Amino acid sequence: MTANPKATIVVGKLGASYGVRGWLRVQSYTQEPEDIFAYLPWTVGRAGTEVEAADWRCAGTQLVVKLAGVDSPEAARDWTGLEILVSTARLPPLASGEYYWSQLQGMRVTNTSGSDLGSVQSLLETGANDVMVVSGERERLIPYVDAVVRTVNLRERTIVVDWDPEY
């Protein structure tokens, strides 16, 4: 990913308040959920408010964070639902041929015969392999595996797949 310090990526979302001291639940989109805290301070919301975490922890199966200056459930509610963004320049570099999901979202998908299948709306992690959700004239679930994905061109924002348009 190009190290553009102004470019950001959504790495999670702040959830409902947790407890009576202003803690918030955190929904992490990072591969290892706790890794979201490696990117502190965060930029929160599209307005770009930078926030520091006073503390964070695992609370059972969920993550919670105490934002600096947020000291009550009422104050925490103002942050509920806001996206957590970080600069793409802060992300670790990837090996050749690897991509962040955010780089693939929105890309046009065609098959090897040139049929337009639509664009990548999202990706799913199934355990066996990742799957692209491609929306065009209809929605398709296309496995993101070497046998199917032939080329990814970030500059042209296209993906070529070996996929029958009837599937």
Sequence and secondary structure as in RCSB ss.txt:
>XXXX:A:sequence
MTANPKATIVVGKLGASYGVRGWLRVQSYTQEPEDIFAYLPWTVGRAGTEVEAADWRCAGTQLVVKLAGVDSPEA
ARDWTGLEILVSTARLPPLASGEYYWSQLQGMRVTNTSGSDLGSVQSLLETGANDVMVVSGERERLIPYVDAVVR
TVNLRERTIVVDWDPEY
>XXXX:A:secstr
    TT EEEEEEEEEEETTTTEEEEEE SSSGGGGGGG SEEETTTTEEE EEEEEEETTEEEEEETT  SHHH
HHTTTT EEEEEGGGS    TT   HHHHTT EEEETT  EEEEEEEEEE SS EEEEEESSSEEEEEESTTTEE
EEETTTTEEEE   TT 
